[in-house]
């Protein structure tokens, strides 16, 4: 029985995700998102789609990038 790396739930149906040389067990995609997905630099929501990026800064959308003072970024189609 595995233990979720985010919530600590003991669950026989955990799955493993590897990222940057580390492996984590999760009991749901929601927990995997909370642990591994980047957060928008403006609003803090987890970026689970393409998002937009300027340098090392990630935003969930072009609107958040604009609110943070970035210009010229557009959402992916």
Protein Blocks (a to p, Z undefined) as FASTA:
>chain_A
ZZdfklopacfkbccddeehiacddfbfklmmmmmpccdfklopacfblopcehjbccfb
fklmmmnopahiacdZZ
